[in-house]
Amino acid sequence: MAKDEWDIPEHLQPDPSEFPFDIGAALGSIVALRTAVPADAFTARVLGTEREGSGAVIRDGLILTIGYIVTEAEGIWITTADGRVVPGHTLAVDQETGFGLVQALGSLGVAPLELGDSEALRIGAPAILAAAGGRRAAVGCKLVARQPFAGYWEYLIEDALFTAPAHPSWGGAGLIGPDGKLMGIGSLILQQGEEARRLDLNMVVPVHRLSPILGDLVTLGRVSRPSRPWLGLYATEDDEGVAIASLAPGGPAENSGVRTGDRVLAVGGVAVTDLAELWRAVWSAGDAGATVKLRLGRARGSRDVAVVSADRTDFLKHPRMH
């Protein structure tokens, strides 16, 4: 949804009187991102070739966002609160945390947000989840949970933040804490409870996950650690356990004979019943390149498959510097 098509309802916007800092200044540090991705990029089929979201300026010209917006991006346009448009470049995407970093290729004239102590943010604390566009694009919210989140795309974060009410344009939105500092970056919208009593939540990646790796991302464009094993599968979780919903074309799982509809019964001889258990078991096999032994269930019984894992980043286009 394009920003000019919506505004947050007034009653959901943050009330300046509830925060002891200049909301306008803080929200001015949130910028809009628009990216163009080649049609033959590995992620184009799932994420599209034109992506939009937000990001938070954390240093002069350095923007923190969520990685899926800028992965394999060949062109990035940054729009500031005052309407200035500046090109940018994907500096780094960290697959483990999900963070992405964008370097502006011109002066933004935007004051950076200081990184806060997201580990100390208490449940019930007032906060602001802000997309680019000032107060009309921000939601006054509260932290309602801190717990593990497992994604179908081989992703797990052990201490994700969950906020409510949910923001309708969550991708890359900045979570600003009660002290005016950046606490996290918006990743997803989730639904909890039955339809009659459904609660929409945003999942936010906390910035304390960034602090130990920021130096590497800025100087190396990656984190100096071995990559986790990647299988190239998308899994879903139901009452019966874990099933393969689809496969990355040409990925390790597809090449090893894993098929859509297979149920994952065990990894390395250890039974798995949910996504978190699945990804932890896969990653415990070693670094990228390790052989991951899966026991798969099908209509006619079960079978064992050995998948030689890969480094996910080897399948991605590396953007050229402008």
N, C-alpha and C positions, 0 to 999 in steps of 0.2 A: 504494500500500500504506500503510495507516494505521500510524503509529508504534507503537501499542500491540500490533501484530501481529508485530513482529520485534525482534530484538536482533542486533548484530554478534557472531559467535562469539568467544569469549574469546581465542583465539589470533590473531585479526586485530585485536583492539582495541589501541590504542597502549599501550606499556609506559612508565609514568611514569619509570622509571629511565633511559630512553634520551634524555630531554629535560631540559634545564637550566632549565625554567620550570614554573610551577604549571599542570599540565594541567587540573585541575578549574576553575581560574579562567578559563583560556582558553576551555574548552568552554562555560562559563556565558555567554559572549558570543554564542553561537549560539542563535537563537530559531526557533520554528516559525511558519510562515505558512500561513494558510488563506484563500482568496479566493473570492469569488462574482462571476461575470461575467454580464451580461445575455445572454439567449438570442439576441438579435438582434445581438450584437457580431460584428464582422468575424472575430475569431479563434475564436469559439465553436465553429464546425464542426470545426476542426482541433485546438484545445487544450482544448475542453470548457468548461463553465460553472462547475465546481467544481475548484479546483486547490490542491495542497498542496506545500509545500517548506520550505526553510529560508532563513535569512539571517543575516548577521553584523552586529552592532551596531558601527558605526565612529565614531559620535559620540553624544552624549546624545540618545536618541530617534531616531537616523537609522540605518536598516538597509540594508545592501547585499545584493542578491540577484540572481538571474538574471531577466531581463526577462519571459520568457514566463509566469512565475508570476503577475505582477501587471499585465500588459498588459490594459487595458480593465476592470480590476477595479472594481466598484462598492462592494464591501465587503471589508475585510481585517481578519482577527483575528490578533493576535500573541500567542503563548504563550511565556513565559519558562521557564527551567529550573526555577524554583520554583513553576510552575503559574499564575502571574499571567496573565490574559488582558486584552489592551488592544486597542482598535480602532486601525486605521491607515489611511493614505491613500497612494495612489501619487503620489509626488512627481515622478518622472521615469522614463522608459525610453529608453535610448539604443540606437537600432537598429544603429549601427555596431559597438559593442563587445558589445552584448547585455546590458549591466548594467541593473538596475532599482534604484530607490531608494524606500524606504518611510519615511514619517514617522509615528512613533507619535503617537497623539492622547491620550496619557496617560503617566504616569510608568512607565518600565520597571524602573527600579532595577537596571540591568545595566551593568557596566563595559564600555566600548568596547574593541575590539581595535585596536591600532595597525597602520596599513598598512605592510607590509614592502617590501623591495627585491626584487620578483619577477624582475627582470632578472638579479640576481646569484645567484639560486637555481641551484645546480649540479645536473647530472644525477647521479642516485644519492643525492641528499640525502634524509635522512629527513624525513617530514612527517606531518601528520594531516589527513585529509579528514573533516570532522565535520558531520553533520546535527544537528538539535536533539534533545536527549535525553541529553547527557552522554557519558561514556566508552562506554556500551553502544551508542551510536549513532555511534561514530567508528571509522574504520579507520586503523591505522598503515600508512603507504604510503611510496613513494619516487617522486621525479620520474624518469620513464624516458625522456621525450623533450620537446623543445621544437621545434615545427615548424608550418607553416601548416595551417589546417583550413578547408575549404570546406563549407558546409552547403547542402542542397537548397533552402532558403527564401531565397535571395539574401543569403547571409552568408559572409563570409570574414574570418578573423583570421590575421594573418601569423605570429604567435609564440605560438600556444596552448601550454598546458602539458598534459602527459599523465602521469597517475599510475597506479600499480598497487600492490597489488591494487585492483580496482574497488569502489566503494561502491554498494550497491543502492538508495540513496535520495539520488541525486546532485544533484537540482535545488536550487540555491541553497546547497549545502553549502559550508562555509568551509574553504579549504586553509590550514592553519596551518604555518608553516615551522619550522625547527629552532631559531629564536630566539624563538618564541612570537608572531610577528607574522603578520598576514593576508597571504597571498601570492596568493590568487585565489578565484574563486567557481565551483563546479561547474556544468556545463552539460549534459553528455551522458555516456552510456556507449557505448563502441565495442568492437568485436571485431576482433582482429588475428590473422592466421594461419589455418591449416587447423583443422578441428574437433578433430582429435586433439591438436593442440598450440596450441589457441586461447588467447589472452591477452585478458582483458577489461580495458579501460582506461577511466578517466574523462578527459574533456576539460574543462579548467579555464581560465577566462578570467583572465589575470594582472592584478593590481591596478595595475601601472604604466600600464595603458591607462586607468585611472580618474583618476589624479592630475591630468593636464592639463585634464580636463573637469569635475571634481567641483564647482568653484566655479559654473560655469554651470548644472549640473544642479540644484544646491541653490537658487540665486537666481532662475533663469529657468525651470526645469523642462524645459530642453532645452539643447543645445549651440549656441552662436552661430556656426554654420557652415552653408553651403548643404547641403541634403539631397541624398543620392545619387539617381540615377535608379532607379526601381523599376518592374519590368515586370509583377509579379503572376504569376509562374510558379514551379513547383516542378520542379526538374530532377534527373535521376539520371545517374550516370556508370557506363559499362561498358567492355568491351574495344574497342568500336567508337566510343566517344566519349561525347557528351552527348545525352540524350533528354529530352523534356518528359513528366513523369509526370502532372502535373495543372496546373490553372490556377485562379487566384483568381477567383471569380465576379465579373463586372463590372470586372475589372482591365484594365489597358492591353493586355496581351498577348491576352487573350480578345477584347477589343473590336477588335483589329487583325487578327483572323483566324488567330492562332496556335492550333494544335489539339494536344490530348493525343496523344502518339505521334510528333509531329514530332521530327526530330533537328536539333540546332543545329550547323551546319557552320562558320559564320563570323559574326563580329560586326564591322560596319564594314569588311568586306573582309579581316579578319584571321582565319585559321583558329583554331578552338578545339577542343581534344581532351579537356579535363577541366573540372571545375566551377570551379577556381581561375582558369583562363584565361578562362572565360565571364564570371565576375563582374568580373574586372579589366577586361575589354574593354567590358562594359556601362557600368561606372562611368567609363571614360575618355571616354565620349561627352559628358560635361558634368554639369551639375547636374540635379536633378529637373525634368522638363519637356522635357528634350532628346530629340530623335528618335534612336532606336537602330535601326540597320539590321541585320536578321538575315537570314542565308541559311539556309533550312530545307530539310531533306531529307525526302522522302516516298517512298512505294513507286514512284511514277511519275516520279521525278526531284527537282529542287530548285526553289525559288522564293524570291524576295526579299520580305521584309515589313518595312515601316517602322513601328515602335511608338513612339508618343508617350508617353514615360515619365511617371511621377507621383511624388509624395511619398507614401511608404507611410503616414505618420502621418495623412494626410488621410482615410484609409479607416477609421481607428480611433476608437472612442468615447473622449472625454476625461472621465475620472471627475470627478464633482462633489465639491467639498470638503464634508466633513461639518460 
